[in-house]
């Protein structure tokens, strides 16, 4: 159970008590509670178990798409740089 889920449950409980007219402690802005290193690492490990990692084939294809996109953007920027450089030389020379 994550911290966010616990906080949401506490908020819902307080709202339900307020709506039912049950007296509880005064509602004040929540003070953020810090967790310890062990709790943090436990939560990180739990989240990493839920991650869906790509297969080797998917990773290769995604990497190829990124490399091709970077190359195309690089060529486009190079072309614009050459164009504006030539224009600047023609205007100022």
Secondary structure, DSSP 8 states (H G I E B T S, - for coil): --HHHHHHHHHHHHHHHHHHT---S-----------HHHHHHHHHHHHHH-----HHHHHHHHHHHHHHHHHHHHHHHHHHHHHHHHHHHHH-
